[in-house]
Amino acid sequence: MVKLNNNSEAIPFILAVLWFGFVSVNVNQLLGLIYLAVFTLGGMVIYKWDAIRTTPLDKNGKWFMPFVQGVFVYVGFVLIASLLLPLFQKIPVGELIQLIATTTPALAGSQILNTITFVIFVPFAETIFFVILMDFFATKMNVDISKRGLFKVGTWALVIGLSFVFLLFHVTAKGVTNNVALLLVFLMMFVTLMVTIFFGESKQAIFFHMIANAFGVGLLATITGVIV
């Protein structure tokens, strides 16, 4: 267990509250309010109830290596998905990458606001909320979410359960019905939580989610000249 450095998550939470408030007023009221209430404010409440955290956002103040690790997690996820999904439906890798990234519907309006929202704030909000949920329930149910827990049934049950909740959120709140997209949603949260457990912090998982969404809005394709 580690005591959370208040600034490591308090400042991003405050920025997320302000941004999603702005989105709800100026871009998309329903989607902005969903993220504002469910993820940001909900996460803050759970954080207050569980101040001793096993998996904080940042445990050592280092950011470059977690970013590199997040890149490798993304590449590994695409490779695993490209091998797994043909069991359900044949799908080109380019389309697969788009599905991974576009499980969140695009906001109307400015492309700049769309990019900032889905490349920065949505990955933070979704990842940190479910990591905090995992930490909270692990504390209450005495589930081991350290590296030792990666091979324990209780840990897997908790991660699978939260991944299913993430899937249900996409069905009910976002209207995602594509079976392949829903499978990817489930797998993405499963990998996110397992990566967080492995590293003992959530930076790598957030970078993984940011990279996936950056491909979805075409940001990385524009920067690198790679057409996905």
C-alpha positions as CSV (number, residue, x, y, z in Angstrom):
1,M,0.0,0.0,0.0
2,V,1.1,3.6,-0.7
3,K,-0.2,6.9,0.5
4,L,-1.3,8.9,-2.6
5,N,0.5,12.1,-3.3
6,N,-2.5,14.5,-3.4
7,N,-1.2,16.5,-6.3
8,S,-0.6,13.5,-8.6
9,E,-4.3,12.9,-9.1
10,A,-6.0,16.0,-7.6
11,I,-4.6,18.4,-10.3
12,P,-5.6,16.1,-13.3
13,F,-9.1,15.6,-11.7
14,I,-9.6,19.3,-11.4
15,L,-8.5,19.9,-15.0
16,A,-10.9,17.1,-16.1
17,V,-13.8,18.6,-14.2
18,L,-13.2,22.0,-15.9
19,W,-12.8,20.5,-19.3
20,F,-15.8,18.2,-19.3
21,G,-17.8,21.1,-17.8
22,F,-16.7,23.2,-20.8
23,V,-17.6,20.3,-23.2
24,S,-21.1,19.9,-21.6
25,V,-21.8,23.6,-22.2
26,N,-20.2,24.3,-25.5
27,V,-19.9,21.0,-27.4
28,N,-22.0,18.0,-26.4
29,Q,-24.1,18.4,-23.3
30,L,-25.1,14.8,-22.7
31,L,-21.6,13.3,-23.3
32,G,-19.9,16.1,-21.3
33,L,-22.2,15.5,-18.3
34,I,-21.8,11.7,-18.5
35,Y,-18.0,12.0,-18.1
36,L,-18.2,14.9,-15.7
37,A,-20.5,13.1,-13.3
38,V,-19.8,9.4,-13.8
39,F,-16.0,9.4,-14.2
40,T,-14.5,12.6,-12.8
41,L,-16.8,13.4,-9.9
42,G,-17.5,9.7,-9.2
43,G,-13.7,9.0,-9.2
44,M,-13.2,11.9,-6.7
45,V,-15.7,10.5,-4.3
46,I,-14.2,7.0,-4.4
47,Y,-10.7,8.5,-4.0
48,K,-11.9,10.2,-0.9
49,W,-13.2,6.9,0.5
50,D,-10.0,5.0,-0.3
51,A,-7.1,7.4,0.4
52,I,-4.6,4.5,0.8
53,R,-4.1,3.4,-2.7
54,T,-2.4,0.2,-4.1
55,T,-2.4,1.5,-7.7
56,P,-1.9,5.3,-7.8
57,L,-1.6,7.4,-11.0
58,D,2.1,8.0,-10.4
59,K,4.3,6.2,-7.9
60,N,7.8,7.5,-8.8
61,G,7.6,10.8,-10.7
62,K,8.9,9.3,-13.9
63,W,7.0,9.7,-17.2
64,F,9.2,8.9,-20.2
65,M,9.5,5.2,-19.6
66,P,5.9,4.8,-18.7
67,F,5.1,6.4,-22.1
68,V,7.4,4.0,-23.9
69,Q,5.8,1.1,-22.0
70,G,2.4,2.4,-23.0
71,V,3.4,2.3,-26.7
72,F,4.5,-1.3,-26.3
73,V,1.2,-2.2,-24.6
74,Y,-0.7,-0.7,-27.5
75,V,1.4,-2.6,-30.1
76,G,0.9,-5.8,-28.1
77,F,-2.8,-5.2,-27.8
78,V,-3.2,-4.7,-31.6
79,L,-1.3,-7.9,-32.2
80,I,-3.3,-9.9,-29.7
81,A,-6.6,-8.5,-31.1
82,S,-5.6,-9.2,-34.7
83,L,-5.0,-12.8,-33.7
84,L,-8.0,-13.2,-31.5
85,L,-10.8,-11.4,-33.5
86,P,-10.5,-13.6,-36.7
87,L,-12.0,-16.3,-34.5
88,F,-15.2,-14.2,-34.5
89,Q,-15.0,-12.1,-37.7
90,K,-12.3,-11.4,-40.3
91,I,-11.2,-7.8,-40.1
92,P,-8.3,-5.9,-41.6
93,V,-5.7,-4.5,-39.2
94,G,-6.4,-0.9,-40.3
95,E,-10.1,-1.3,-39.6
96,L,-9.2,-3.1,-36.3
97,I,-7.1,0.0,-35.2
98,Q,-10.0,2.3,-36.0
99,L,-12.4,0.1,-34.0
100,I,-10.1,0.1,-31.0
101,A,-10.0,3.9,-31.1
102,T,-13.6,4.7,-32.1
103,T,-15.5,2.9,-29.4
104,T,-16.1,6.4,-28.2
105,P,-18.4,8.3,-30.6
106,A,-17.0,11.6,-32.0
107,L,-18.2,14.9,-30.6
108,A,-19.8,17.4,-32.8
109,G,-18.1,20.7,-33.6
110,S,-14.5,21.7,-33.6
111,Q,-11.9,19.2,-34.6
112,I,-9.5,20.7,-32.1
113,L,-11.9,20.2,-29.2
114,N,-12.6,16.7,-30.5
115,T,-8.9,15.9,-30.5
116,I,-8.2,17.4,-27.0
117,T,-11.2,15.6,-25.5
118,F,-10.7,12.1,-26.9
119,V,-6.9,12.0,-27.0
120,I,-6.3,13.5,-23.5
121,F,-9.3,13.8,-21.2
122,V,-11.4,10.7,-22.2
123,P,-8.5,8.3,-21.8
124,F,-7.6,9.8,-18.4
125,A,-11.2,9.8,-17.2
126,E,-12.1,6.3,-18.3
127,T,-8.8,4.7,-17.1
128,I,-8.4,6.4,-13.8
129,F,-12.1,5.9,-12.9
130,F,-11.9,2.1,-13.4
131,V,-8.5,1.9,-11.8
132,I,-9.9,3.6,-8.7
133,L,-12.9,1.3,-8.8
134,M,-10.6,-1.7,-8.9
135,D,-8.5,-0.3,-6.0
136,F,-11.7,0.5,-4.0
137,F,-13.3,-3.0,-4.4
138,A,-9.9,-4.7,-3.9
139,T,-9.6,-3.0,-0.5
140,K,-13.2,-3.8,0.5
141,M,-13.1,-7.4,-0.7
142,N,-9.5,-8.1,0.3
143,V,-8.4,-8.9,-3.2
144,D,-4.6,-8.8,-4.0
145,I,-4.0,-6.3,-6.9
146,S,-0.2,-6.4,-6.6
147,K,2.0,-8.4,-9.0
148,R,1.4,-11.4,-6.9
149,G,-2.3,-11.1,-7.6
150,L,-1.9,-11.5,-11.4
151,F,-2.2,-15.3,-10.9
152,K,-5.0,-15.3,-8.4
153,V,-8.6,-16.1,-9.2
154,G,-10.0,-13.2,-7.1
155,T,-7.9,-10.7,-9.0
156,W,-9.0,-12.1,-12.4
157,A,-12.7,-12.1,-11.2
158,L,-12.5,-8.5,-10.2
159,V,-10.8,-7.4,-13.4
160,I,-13.2,-9.4,-15.6
161,G,-16.2,-7.9,-13.7
162,L,-15.0,-4.3,-14.1
163,S,-14.2,-5.0,-17.8
164,F,-17.8,-6.2,-18.2
165,V,-19.1,-3.0,-16.5
166,F,-17.0,-1.0,-19.0
167,L,-18.7,-2.9,-21.8
168,L,-22.1,-2.2,-20.4
169,F,-21.3,1.5,-20.2
170,H,-20.5,1.5,-23.9
171,V,-23.8,-0.3,-24.7
172,T,-26.1,1.8,-22.5
173,A,-24.5,5.3,-22.5
174,K,-22.8,5.3,-25.9
175,G,-25.1,3.0,-27.9
176,V,-22.2,0.8,-29.2
177,T,-23.8,-2.4,-30.6
178,N,-21.1,-3.8,-33.0
179,N,-20.1,-7.2,-31.5
180,V,-16.4,-6.8,-32.5
181,A,-16.2,-3.3,-31.1
182,L,-17.8,-4.5,-27.8
183,L,-15.3,-7.4,-27.6
184,L,-12.5,-4.8,-28.1
185,V,-14.0,-2.6,-25.4
186,F,-13.9,-5.5,-23.0
187,L,-10.4,-6.5,-23.9
188,M,-9.1,-2.9,-23.7
189,M,-10.3,-2.5,-20.1
190,F,-9.0,-6.0,-19.2
191,V,-5.6,-5.1,-20.5
192,T,-5.7,-1.6,-18.9
193,L,-6.4,-3.1,-15.4
194,M,-3.9,-5.9,-15.8
195,V,-1.2,-3.4,-17.0
196,T,-2.0,-1.2,-14.0
197,I,-1.6,-4.1,-11.6
198,F,1.7,-5.2,-13.2
199,F,3.3,-1.7,-13.0
200,G,1.6,-0.7,-9.8
201,E,0.5,2.6,-11.3
202,S,-1.9,3.7,-14.1
203,K,0.4,6.0,-16.2
204,Q,1.2,3.2,-18.7
205,A,-2.5,2.3,-19.1
206,I,-3.5,6.0,-19.7
207,F,-0.8,6.4,-22.4
208,F,-2.0,3.1,-24.0
209,H,-5.5,4.5,-24.1
210,M,-4.3,7.9,-25.4
211,I,-2.4,6.3,-28.2
212,A,-5.4,4.3,-29.3
213,N,-7.6,7.3,-29.4
214,A,-5.0,9.4,-31.2
215,F,-5.1,6.9,-34.0
216,G,-8.9,7.1,-33.9
217,V,-9.0,10.9,-34.5
218,G,-6.2,10.7,-37.1
219,L,-3.7,12.7,-35.0
220,L,-0.9,10.2,-35.2
221,A,-1.6,9.5,-38.9
222,T,-1.3,13.3,-39.5
223,I,2.0,13.6,-37.5
224,T,3.7,10.5,-38.9
225,G,2.1,10.4,-42.4
226,V,0.9,6.9,-41.7
227,I,-2.5,6.2,-43.2
228,V,-4.4,3.8,-40.9
